[in-house]
Amino acid sequence: MSTPRTRGGRDWTPAYLLSINPELCIGCGRCFKVCGRNVMGLRGLNEDGVLVEDDEDDDEIVKRVMAMEDADACIGCGACARVCPTNCQTHGAA
């Protein structure tokens, strides 16, 4: 396998989104707005800190946070990390 390179020929190592810490995430959606690949989406958390399914009652939701929706779509560009005000994301190798 060859080393990934930028268009200009420089070495580039992708840093894929591995996880989002719901305790740190404020649900601002900045990462969602810069990601054109639908890697994450806004989800609700209940009082136990468990992600609530979209079709469940909103009465259970105490906080909205970003959550991984399609991790396999991530290309490792890091745009989401650059706009996150709380540094709630973990990035790394695939």
Phi, psi and omega in degrees: 000133181277158179286131177298145181226155173284172178301328179278000176094002178281148175298144179216130178246115179296144175240098186283147175290118182259324181197164176231125181279110183292341178285332181264332183294136179254002177068029183289335177084005180300318180296320180298319183292327181271347181269118179268012187243006179056042180287327183227165178208162181280128181227161178265150174245140175270181184294343177271000180080020180260136177297133182262137177295149183303328184272000179280165183295134179297344180296335180281340186278125178252344182200147175251135181221164174279143180220155178294130178247316181215078183301328181292346180275349183293134178256000176077027183285332179083006181300320181297321180293325182290334182259353183286120181282346184247000180053047185268000184256149174246130180237154178181193180290157181296000000 
